[in-house]
């Protein structure tokens, strides 16, 4: 007998993978994000009220986790940009 998680995984894994890959365009990042999605699903399934379908709920989580990934990339890029100070000042020697 399969657990609820196994049923969700079997039914939606391929679609979730394709959905995230469409946004990220990178296999490794897609797999990392998908792992984070599954972790969030496991942690929050008890709170799922059934106001929407499980599919809608899963894809909502996937969307939010993917957007979190893009936000973290933006912050990393900003820190790198600030560290190297790309202002291109010209020094007179």
Jmol script that loads the backbone (N, CA, C; Angstrom):
load data "model"
ATOM      1  N   UNK A   1       0.843  -1.190   0.000  1.00  0.00           N
ATOM      2  CA  UNK A   1       0.000   0.000   0.000  1.00  0.00           C
ATOM      3  C   UNK A   1       0.886   1.251   0.000  1.00  0.00           C
ATOM      4  N   UNK A   2       0.610   2.154  -0.917  1.00  0.00           N
ATOM      5  CA  UNK A   2       1.428   3.352  -1.053  1.00  0.00           C
ATOM      6  C   UNK A   2       1.005   4.425  -0.056  1.00  0.00           C
ATOM      7  N   UNK A   3       2.001   5.200   0.367  1.00  0.00           N
ATOM      8  CA  UNK A   3       1.710   6.342   1.220  1.00  0.00           C
ATOM      9  C   UNK A   3       1.134   7.458   0.364  1.00  0.00           C
ATOM     10  N   UNK A   4       0.582   8.444   1.010  1.00  0.00           N
ATOM     11  CA  UNK A   4       0.034   9.596   0.293  1.00  0.00           C
ATOM     12  C   UNK A   4       1.118  10.276  -0.530  1.00  0.00           C
ATOM     13  N   UNK A   5       2.304  10.408   0.062  1.00  0.00           N
ATOM     14  CA  UNK A   5       3.397  11.053  -0.664  1.00  0.00           C
ATOM     15  C   UNK A   5       3.759  10.264  -1.918  1.00  0.00           C
ATOM     16  N   UNK A   6       3.841   8.956  -1.805  1.00  0.00           N
ATOM     17  CA  UNK A   6       4.166   8.124  -2.968  1.00  0.00           C
ATOM     18  C   UNK A   6       3.115   8.267  -4.063  1.00  0.00           C
ATOM     19  N   UNK A   7       1.872   8.365  -3.674  1.00  0.00           N
ATOM     20  CA  UNK A   7       0.804   8.550  -4.657  1.00  0.00           C
ATOM     21  C   UNK A   7       0.946   9.899  -5.364  1.00  0.00           C
ATOM     22  N   UNK A   8       1.212  10.943  -4.574  1.00  0.00           N
ATOM     23  CA  UNK A   8       1.409  12.270  -5.174  1.00  0.00           C
ATOM     24  C   UNK A   8       2.616  12.262  -6.101  1.00  0.00           C
ATOM     25  N   UNK A   9       3.682  11.640  -5.652  1.00  0.00           N
ATOM     26  CA  UNK A   9       4.906  11.574  -6.453  1.00  0.00           C
ATOM     27  C   UNK A   9       4.639  10.852  -7.772  1.00  0.00           C
ATOM     28  N   UNK A  10       4.027   9.692  -7.688  1.00  0.00           N
ATOM     29  CA  UNK A  10       3.757   8.913  -8.897  1.00  0.00           C
ATOM     30  C   UNK A  10       2.868   9.666  -9.881  1.00  0.00           C
ATOM     31  N   UNK A  11       1.904  10.368  -9.348  1.00  0.00           N
ATOM     32  CA  UNK A  11       0.931  11.034 -10.217  1.00  0.00           C
ATOM     33  C   UNK A  11       1.432  12.354 -10.801  1.00  0.00           C
ATOM     34  N   UNK A  12       2.238  13.104 -10.052  1.00  0.00           N
ATOM     35  CA  UNK A  12       2.562  14.475 -10.461  1.00  0.00           C
ATOM     36  C   UNK A  12       4.041  14.760 -10.712  1.00  0.00           C
ATOM     37  N   UNK A  13       4.922  13.816 -10.425  1.00  0.00           N
ATOM     38  CA  UNK A  13       6.356  14.104 -10.528  1.00  0.00           C
ATOM     39  C   UNK A  13       6.751  14.603 -11.916  1.00  0.00           C
ATOM     40  N   UNK A  14       6.354  13.899 -12.941  1.00  0.00           N
ATOM     41  CA  UNK A  14       6.746  14.281 -14.308  1.00  0.00           C
ATOM     42  C   UNK A  14       6.248  15.684 -14.655  1.00  0.00           C
ATOM     43  N   UNK A  15       5.002  15.974 -14.331  1.00  0.00           N
ATOM     44  CA  UNK A  15       4.434  17.296 -14.635  1.00  0.00           C
ATOM     45  C   UNK A  15       5.126  18.401 -13.841  1.00  0.00           C
ATOM     46  N   UNK A  16       5.407  18.131 -12.565  1.00  0.00           N
ATOM     47  CA  UNK A  16       6.103  19.126 -11.746  1.00  0.00           C
ATOM     48  C   UNK A  16       7.506  19.387 -12.289  1.00  0.00           C
ATOM     49  N   UNK A  17       8.191  18.316 -12.658  1.00  0.00           N
ATOM     50  CA  UNK A  17       9.534  18.464 -13.220  1.00  0.00           C
ATOM     51  C   UNK A  17       9.498  19.344 -14.469  1.00  0.00           C
ATOM     52  N   UNK A  18       8.586  19.048 -15.374  1.00  0.00           N
ATOM     53  CA  UNK A  18       8.491  19.822 -16.614  1.00  0.00           C
ATOM     54  C   UNK A  18       8.120  21.279 -16.343  1.00  0.00           C
ATOM     55  N   UNK A  19       7.245  21.507 -15.392  1.00  0.00           N
ATOM     56  CA  UNK A  19       6.820  22.862 -15.037  1.00  0.00           C
ATOM     57  C   UNK A  19       8.004  23.681 -14.522  1.00  0.00           C
ATOM     58  N   UNK A  20       8.768  23.092 -13.620  1.00  0.00           N
ATOM     59  CA  UNK A  20       9.914  23.811 -13.060  1.00  0.00           C
ATOM     60  C   UNK A  20      11.011  23.973 -14.115  1.00  0.00           C
ATOM     61  N   UNK A  21      11.272  22.932 -14.880  1.00  0.00           N
ATOM     62  CA  UNK A  21      12.303  23.007 -15.916  1.00  0.00           C
ATOM     63  C   UNK A  21      11.982  24.091 -16.936  1.00  0.00           C
ATOM     64  N   UNK A  22      10.713  24.253 -17.265  1.00  0.00           N
ATOM     65  CA  UNK A  22      10.293  25.292 -18.204  1.00  0.00           C
ATOM     66  C   UNK A  22      10.726  26.678 -17.720  1.00  0.00           C
ATOM     67  N   UNK A  23      10.670  26.891 -16.402  1.00  0.00           N
ATOM     68  CA  UNK A  23      11.051  28.189 -15.851  1.00  0.00           C
ATOM     69  C   UNK A  23      12.560  28.326 -15.660  1.00  0.00           C
ATOM     70  N   UNK A  24      13.223  27.256 -15.257  1.00  0.00           N
ATOM     71  CA  UNK A  24      14.626  27.321 -14.856  1.00  0.00           C
ATOM     72  C   UNK A  24      15.591  27.025 -16.008  1.00  0.00           C
ATOM     73  N   UNK A  25      15.202  26.132 -16.897  1.00  0.00           N
ATOM     74  CA  UNK A  25      16.008  25.746 -18.070  1.00  0.00           C
ATOM     75  C   UNK A  25      17.349  25.106 -17.687  1.00  0.00           C
ATOM     76  N   UNK A  26      17.392  24.417 -16.547  1.00  0.00           N
ATOM     77  CA  UNK A  26      18.614  23.756 -16.105  1.00  0.00           C
ATOM     78  C   UNK A  26      18.227  22.496 -15.341  1.00  0.00           C
ATOM     79  N   UNK A  27      18.738  21.366 -15.790  1.00  0.00           N
ATOM     80  CA  UNK A  27      18.361  20.074 -15.211  1.00  0.00           C
ATOM     81  C   UNK A  27      18.719  19.971 -13.729  1.00  0.00           C
ATOM     82  N   UNK A  28      19.955  20.323 -13.381  1.00  0.00           N
ATOM     83  CA  UNK A  28      20.392  20.202 -11.995  1.00  0.00           C
ATOM     84  C   UNK A  28      19.604  21.121 -11.073  1.00  0.00           C
ATOM     85  N   UNK A  29      19.394  22.351 -11.492  1.00  0.00           N
ATOM     86  CA  UNK A  29      18.623  23.292 -10.671  1.00  0.00           C
ATOM     87  C   UNK A  29      17.178  22.830 -10.537  1.00  0.00           C
ATOM     88  N   UNK A  30      16.633  22.291 -11.606  1.00  0.00           N
ATOM     89  CA  UNK A  30      15.270  21.771 -11.554  1.00  0.00           C
ATOM     90  C   UNK A  30      15.171  20.671 -10.511  1.00  0.00           C
ATOM     91  N   UNK A  31      16.133  19.765 -10.509  1.00  0.00           N
ATOM     92  CA  UNK A  31      16.122  18.676  -9.531  1.00  0.00           C
ATOM     93  C   UNK A  31      16.253  19.191  -8.103  1.00  0.00           C
ATOM     94  N   UNK A  32      17.109  20.201  -7.896  1.00  0.00           N
ATOM     95  CA  UNK A  32      17.263  20.790  -6.557  1.00  0.00           C
ATOM     96  C   UNK A  32      15.976  21.464  -6.096  1.00  0.00           C
ATOM     97  N   UNK A  33      15.379  22.215  -6.992  1.00  0.00           N
ATOM     98  CA  UNK A  33      14.137  22.911  -6.647  1.00  0.00           C
ATOM     99  C   UNK A  33      13.037  21.900  -6.379  1.00  0.00           C
ATOM    100  N   UNK A  34      12.956  20.867  -7.182  1.00  0.00           N
ATOM    101  CA  UNK A  34      11.937  19.849  -6.999  1.00  0.00           C
ATOM    102  C   UNK A  34      12.096  19.145  -5.650  1.00  0.00           C
ATOM    103  N   UNK A  35      13.326  18.930  -5.244  1.00  0.00           N
ATOM    104  CA  UNK A  35      13.573  18.346  -3.928  1.00  0.00           C
ATOM    105  C   UNK A  35      13.043  19.275  -2.832  1.00  0.00           C
ATOM    106  N   UNK A  36      13.283  20.579  -2.981  1.00  0.00           N
ATOM    107  CA  UNK A  36      12.747  21.544  -2.009  1.00  0.00           C
ATOM    108  C   UNK A  36      11.221  21.540  -2.005  1.00  0.00           C
ATOM    109  N   UNK A  37      10.628  21.363  -3.173  1.00  0.00           N
ATOM    110  CA  UNK A  37       9.169  21.282  -3.258  1.00  0.00           C
ATOM    111  C   UNK A  37       8.670  20.084  -2.461  1.00  0.00           C
ATOM    112  N   UNK A  38       9.295  18.947  -2.650  1.00  0.00           N
ATOM    113  CA  UNK A  38       8.860  17.744  -1.934  1.00  0.00           C
ATOM    114  C   UNK A  38       9.046  17.881  -0.424  1.00  0.00           C
ATOM    115  N   UNK A  39      10.107  18.529  -0.018  1.00  0.00           N
ATOM    116  CA  UNK A  39      10.308  18.763   1.411  1.00  0.00           C
ATOM    117  C   UNK A  39       9.180  19.627   1.961  1.00  0.00           C
ATOM    118  N   UNK A  40       8.837  20.670   1.229  1.00  0.00           N
ATOM    119  CA  UNK A  40       7.758  21.545   1.678  1.00  0.00           C
ATOM    120  C   UNK A  40       6.413  20.816   1.699  1.00  0.00           C
ATOM    121  N   UNK A  41       6.200  19.960   0.721  1.00  0.00           N
ATOM    122  CA  UNK A  41       4.961  19.168   0.673  1.00  0.00           C
ATOM    123  C   UNK A  41       4.883  18.256   1.891  1.00  0.00           C
ATOM    124  N   UNK A  42       5.972  17.584   2.196  1.00  0.00           N
ATOM    125  CA  UNK A  42       5.985  16.682   3.355  1.00  0.00           C
ATOM    126  C   UNK A  42       5.717  17.427   4.662  1.00  0.00           C
ATOM    127  N   UNK A  43       6.290  18.619   4.777  1.00  0.00           N
ATOM    128  CA  UNK A  43       6.120  19.406   6.003  1.00  0.00           C
ATOM    129  C   UNK A  43       4.717  19.989   6.141  1.00  0.00           C
ATOM    130  N   UNK A  44       4.072  20.258   5.023  1.00  0.00           N
ATOM    131  CA  UNK A  44       2.811  20.997   5.108  1.00  0.00           C
ATOM    132  C   UNK A  44       1.573  20.198   4.697  1.00  0.00           C
ATOM    133  N   UNK A  45       1.716  18.931   4.362  1.00  0.00           N
ATOM    134  CA  UNK A  45       0.551  18.184   3.904  1.00  0.00           C
ATOM    135  C   UNK A  45      -0.539  18.113   4.962  1.00  0.00           C
ATOM    136  N   UNK A  46      -0.168  18.049   6.214  1.00  0.00           N
ATOM    137  CA  UNK A  46      -1.162  18.001   7.295  1.00  0.00           C
ATOM    138  C   UNK A  46      -2.035  19.254   7.315  1.00  0.00           C
ATOM    139  N   UNK A  47      -1.495  20.361   6.813  1.00  0.00           N
ATOM    140  CA  UNK A  47      -2.232  21.627   6.795  1.00  0.00           C
ATOM    141  C   UNK A  47      -3.092  21.799   5.544  1.00  0.00           C
ATOM    142  N   UNK A  48      -2.925  20.910   4.575  1.00  0.00           N
ATOM    143  CA  UNK A  48      -3.697  20.994   3.334  1.00  0.00           C
ATOM    144  C   UNK A  48      -5.176  20.785   3.649  1.00  0.00           C
ATOM    145  N   UNK A  49      -5.984  21.800   3.337  1.00  0.00           N
ATOM    146  CA  UNK A  49      -7.405  21.787   3.708  1.00  0.00           C
ATOM    147  C   UNK A  49      -8.309  21.257   2.609  1.00  0.00           C
ATOM    148  N   UNK A  50      -7.794  21.098   1.432  1.00  0.00           N
ATOM    149  CA  UNK A  50      -8.615  20.602   0.339  1.00  0.00           C
ATOM    150  C   UNK A  50      -9.467  21.661  -0.320  1.00  0.00           C
ATOM    151  N   UNK A  51      -9.143  22.940  -0.110  1.00  0.00           N
ATOM    152  CA  UNK A  51      -9.887  24.023  -0.764  1.00  0.00           C
ATOM    153  C   UNK A  51      -9.644  24.051  -2.264  1.00  0.00           C
ATOM    154  N   UNK A  52      -8.565  23.419  -2.676  1.00  0.00           N
ATOM    155  CA  UNK A  52      -8.250  23.283  -4.096  1.00  0.00           C
ATOM    156  C   UNK A  52      -7.858  21.828  -4.325  1.00  0.00           C
ATOM    157  N   UNK A  53      -7.614  21.477  -5.562  1.00  0.00           N
ATOM    158  CA  UNK A  53      -7.176  20.107  -5.840  1.00  0.00           C
ATOM    159  C   UNK A  53      -5.732  19.945  -5.361  1.00  0.00           C
ATOM    160  N   UNK A  54      -5.323  18.699  -5.162  1.00  0.00           N
ATOM    161  CA  UNK A  54      -3.933  18.458  -4.770  1.00  0.00           C
ATOM    162  C   UNK A  54      -2.988  18.956  -5.852  1.00  0.00           C
ATOM    163  N   UNK A  55      -3.388  18.797  -7.104  1.00  0.00           N
ATOM    164  CA  UNK A  55      -2.555  19.254  -8.221  1.00  0.00           C
ATOM    165  C   UNK A  55      -2.327  20.769  -8.135  1.00  0.00           C
ATOM    166  N   UNK A  56      -3.382  21.522  -7.921  1.00  0.00           N
ATOM    167  CA  UNK A  56      -3.262  22.973  -7.812  1.00  0.00           C
ATOM    168  C   UNK A  56      -2.371  23.347  -6.641  1.00  0.00           C
ATOM    169  N   UNK A  57      -2.563  22.672  -5.524  1.00  0.00           N
ATOM    170  CA  UNK A  57      -1.768  22.920  -4.331  1.00  0.00           C
ATOM    171  C   UNK A  57      -0.288  22.631  -4.593  1.00  0.00           C
ATOM    172  N   UNK A  58       0.010  21.502  -5.229  1.00  0.00           N
ATOM    173  CA  UNK A  58       1.399  21.141  -5.534  1.00  0.00           C
ATOM    174  C   UNK A  58       2.054  22.149  -6.478  1.00  0.00           C
ATOM    175  N   UNK A  59       1.336  22.542  -7.507  1.00  0.00           N
ATOM    176  CA  UNK A  59       1.902  23.482  -8.467  1.00  0.00           C
ATOM    177  C   UNK A  59       2.069  24.877  -7.856  1.00  0.00           C
ATOM    178  N   UNK A  60       1.222  25.217  -6.923  1.00  0.00           N
ATOM    179  CA  UNK A  60       1.385  26.478  -6.202  1.00  0.00           C
ATOM    180  C   UNK A  60       2.667  26.455  -5.374  1.00  0.00           C
ATOM    181  N   UNK A  61       2.904  25.353  -4.701  1.00  0.00           N
ATOM    182  CA  UNK A  61       4.144  25.211  -3.940  1.00  0.00           C
ATOM    183  C   UNK A  61       5.342  25.267  -4.882  1.00  0.00           C
ATOM    184  N   UNK A  62       5.265  24.562  -5.992  1.00  0.00           N
ATOM    185  CA  UNK A  62       6.364  24.558  -6.968  1.00  0.00           C
ATOM    186  C   UNK A  62       6.638  25.971  -7.480  1.00  0.00           C
ATOM    187  N   UNK A  63       5.597  26.712  -7.760  1.00  0.00           N
ATOM    188  CA  UNK A  63       5.768  28.099  -8.238  1.00  0.00           C
ATOM    189  C   UNK A  63       6.461  28.950  -7.187  1.00  0.00           C
ATOM    190  N   UNK A  64       6.014  28.849  -5.941  1.00  0.00           N
ATOM    191  CA  UNK A  64       6.608  29.656  -4.876  1.00  0.00           C
ATOM    192  C   UNK A  64       8.064  29.273  -4.613  1.00  0.00           C
ATOM    193  N   UNK A  65       8.368  28.000  -4.601  1.00  0.00           N
ATOM    194  CA  UNK A  65       9.742  27.565  -4.377  1.00  0.00           C
ATOM    195  C   UNK A  65      10.638  28.020  -5.534  1.00  0.00           C
ATOM    196  N   UNK A  66      10.144  27.958  -6.750  1.00  0.00           N
ATOM    197  CA  UNK A  66      10.920  28.404  -7.906  1.00  0.00           C
ATOM    198  C   UNK A  66      11.149  29.907  -7.849  1.00  0.00           C
ATOM    199  N   UNK A  67      10.142  30.678  -7.484  1.00  0.00           N
ATOM    200  CA  UNK A  67      10.324  32.123  -7.344  1.00  0.00           C
ATOM    201  C   UNK A  67      11.312  32.442  -6.232  1.00  0.00           C
ATOM    202  N   UNK A  68      11.276  31.679  -5.145  1.00  0.00           N
ATOM    203  CA  UNK A  68      12.265  31.859  -4.074  1.00  0.00           C
ATOM    204  C   UNK A  68      13.676  31.633  -4.606  1.00  0.00           C
ATOM    205  N   UNK A  69      13.824  30.638  -5.460  1.00  0.00           N
ATOM    206  CA  UNK A  69      15.121  30.368  -6.078  1.00  0.00           C
ATOM    207  C   UNK A  69      15.592  31.570  -6.905  1.00  0.00           C
ATOM    208  N   UNK A  70      14.707  32.139  -7.717  1.00  0.00           N
ATOM    209  CA  UNK A  70      15.086  33.294  -8.525  1.00  0.00           C
ATOM    210  C   UNK A  70      15.417  34.514  -7.662  1.00  0.00           C
ATOM    211  N   UNK A  71      14.674  34.687  -6.573  1.00  0.00           N
ATOM    212  CA  UNK A  71      14.983  35.789  -5.658  1.00  0.00           C
ATOM    213  C   UNK A  71      16.363  35.608  -5.029  1.00  0.00           C
ATOM    214  N   UNK A  72      16.693  34.383  -4.657  1.00  0.00           N
ATOM    215  CA  UNK A  72      18.004  34.141  -4.053  1.00  0.00           C
ATOM    216  C   UNK A  72      19.115  34.389  -5.068  1.00  0.00           C
ATOM    217  N   UNK A  73      18.879  34.039  -6.334  1.00  0.00           N
ATOM    218  CA  UNK A  73      19.862  34.333  -7.380  1.00  0.00           C
ATOM    219  C   UNK A  73      20.082  35.834  -7.513  1.00  0.00           C
ATOM    220  N   UNK A  74      19.000  36.566  -7.467  1.00  0.00           N
ATOM    221  CA  UNK A  74      19.094  38.026  -7.598  1.00  0.00           C
ATOM    222  C   UNK A  74      19.912  38.610  -6.452  1.00  0.00           C
ATOM    223  N   UNK A  75      19.673  38.110  -5.227  1.00  0.00           N
ATOM    224  CA  UNK A  75      20.442  38.600  -4.071  1.00  0.00           C
ATOM    225  C   UNK A  75      21.914  38.250  -4.206  1.00  0.00           C
ATOM    226  N   UNK A  76      22.221  37.042  -4.663  1.00  0.00           N
ATOM    227  CA  UNK A  76      23.622  36.635  -4.850  1.00  0.00           C
ATOM    228  C   UNK A  76      24.306  37.508  -5.884  1.00  0.00           C
ATOM    229  N   UNK A  77      23.626  37.756  -6.979  1.00  0.00           N
ATOM    230  CA  UNK A  77      24.202  38.599  -8.031  1.00  0.00           C
ATOM    231  C   UNK A  77      24.459  40.008  -7.523  1.00  0.00           C
ATOM    232  N   UNK A  78      23.540  40.523  -6.714  1.00  0.00           N
ATOM    233  CA  UNK A  78      23.705  41.872  -6.172  1.00  0.00           C
ATOM    234  C   UNK A  78      24.908  41.926  -5.235  1.00  0.00           C
ATOM    235  N   UNK A  79      25.077  40.892  -4.395  1.00  0.00           N
ATOM    236  CA  UNK A  79      26.233  40.859  -3.479  1.00  0.00           C
ATOM    237  C   UNK A  79      27.540  40.798  -4.263  1.00  0.00           C
ATOM    238  N   UNK A  80      27.574  40.008  -5.323  1.00  0.00           N
ATOM    239  CA  UNK A  80      28.782  39.914  -6.145  1.00  0.00           C
ATOM    240  C   UNK A  80      29.065  41.248  -6.815  1.00  0.00           C
ATOM    241  N   UNK A  81      28.026  41.855  -7.323  1.00  0.00           N
ATOM    242  CA  UNK A  81      28.166  43.144  -7.993  1.00  0.00           C
ATOM    243  C   UNK A  81      28.716  44.196  -7.033  1.00  0.00           C
ATOM    244  N   UNK A  82      28.182  44.210  -5.814  1.00  0.00           N
ATOM    245  CA  UNK A  82      28.662  45.166  -4.809  1.00  0.00           C
ATOM    246  C   UNK A  82      30.100  44.851  -4.387  1.00  0.00           C
ATOM    247  N   UNK A  83      30.438  43.577  -4.282  1.00  0.00           N
ATOM    248  CA  UNK A  83      31.779  43.183  -3.860  1.00  0.00           C
ATOM    249  C   UNK A  83      32.829  43.648  -4.857  1.00  0.00           C
ATOM    250  N   UNK A  84      32.549  43.468  -6.143  1.00  0.00           N
ATOM    251  CA  UNK A  84      33.521  43.826  -7.158  1.00  0.00           C
ATOM    252  C   UNK A  84      33.402  45.272  -7.617  1.00  0.00           C
ATOM    253  N   UNK A  85      32.354  45.964  -7.187  1.00  0.00           N
ATOM    254  CA  UNK A  85      32.165  47.374  -7.529  1.00  0.00           C
ATOM    255  C   UNK A  85      32.427  47.619  -9.015  1.00  0.00           C
ATOM    256  N   UNK A  86      31.509  47.185  -9.817  1.00  0.00           N
ATOM    257  CA  UNK A  86      31.654  47.250 -11.266  1.00  0.00           C
ATOM    258  C   UNK A  86      31.543  48.684 -11.814  1.00  0.00           C
ATOM    259  N   UNK A  87      31.717  49.672 -10.966  1.00  0.00           N
ATOM    260  CA  UNK A  87      31.590  51.064 -11.377  1.00  0.00           C
ATOM    261  C   UNK A  87      32.611  51.495 -12.407  1.00  0.00           C
ATOM    262  N   UNK A  88      33.625  50.723 -12.627  1.00  0.00           N
ATOM    263  CA  UNK A  88      34.663  50.986 -13.641  1.00  0.00           C
ATOM    264  C   UNK A  88      35.256  52.376 -13.524  1.00  0.00           C
ATOM    265  N   UNK A  89      35.804  52.663 -12.379  1.00  0.00           N
ATOM    266  CA  UNK A  89      36.486  53.955 -12.215  1.00  0.00           C
ATOM    267  C   UNK A  89      37.827  53.898 -12.919  1.00  0.00           C
ATOM    268  N   UNK A  90      38.189  54.979 -13.503  1.00  0.00           N
ATOM    269  CA  UNK A  90      39.472  55.059 -14.212  1.00  0.00           C
ATOM    270  C   UNK A  90      40.486  55.692 -13.277  1.00  0.00           C
ATOM    271  N   UNK A  91      41.600  55.017 -13.142  1.00  0.00           N
ATOM    272  CA  UNK A  91      42.663  55.547 -12.284  1.00  0.00           C
ATOM    273  C   UNK A  91      43.708  56.218 -13.157  1.00  0.00           C
ATOM    274  N   UNK A  92      44.142  57.382 -12.739  1.00  0.00           N
ATOM    275  CA  UNK A  92      45.254  58.078 -13.438  1.00  0.00           C
ATOM    276  C   UNK A  92      46.525  57.770 -12.696  1.00  0.00           C
ATOM    277  N   UNK A  93      47.440  57.022 -13.324  1.00  0.00           N
ATOM    278  CA  UNK A  93      48.697  56.653 -12.686  1.00  0.00           C
ATOM    279  C   UNK A  93      49.819  57.510 -13.171  1.00  0.00           C
TER     280      UNK A  93
END
end "model"
wireframe off; spacefill off
backbone 0.3
color backbone group
